[in-house]
Amino acid sequence: MQAETQWIVDTTCGRHFQWSAPDYDFLLRDLQFRGYKATFIMPKDEYDKKEGLKAS
């Protein structure tokens, strides 16, 4: 079984949330299946590092 990656996702409907998926392609398919269109996607660990640098 593949490990789940946590992703930060923004959508066209204005949602900003964290989503679990084993890889980027699976994430896109899952979002589309649930009716979301992403405007921003980044792995949570990278997002946390980026946001940490902004806060400094």
N, C-alpha and C positions, 0 to 999 in steps of 0.2 A: 504494500500500500504506500502510495506517495504521500509525503508530508505536506500539510496544508500551509500555504503562505497567506499571511494577512495583508490585505491591500487597502489603501485609502482610495475612495472613489467619490468623485463629484459627478452629478448627472444633470441633464438638460432641465429636469423638473426642479432643480435647486437643492437636491439632497446631497449631504456630505456624510459618508459613513464608512465603516470598516467592513470588509467582506473577506471570507475565507475561500480559497480556491487553490488547487494543487499547482496550477500554472496560469499564465496570462491568457492563453487561448480558451481554457476552461472558464476562466472568469468572464471573458467577453461573451461566450455562449450562454452562460448562466444569467448574466445581466440582460441579454437580449431576450431570453426565454421568459424572464420576469417582467419585461416591458420597459426596461431602463436603457437609456442611451448615455454612455459615459462621455464626459468632457475632460476628465482628468483621472488618471490612474497612476499610482506609485506604490511600490512595496512599503509596508508600514515602517520597517526598520530604516529605510532610506528617508522616508517622510519625517520620522522622528529626529534623525540626524539633521536634516535641513531645517526643521523648525527649531531645534536646539541652537543652531548657529544664529538664527534670526533673533532669538531671545537674548543672546549674549551682547 
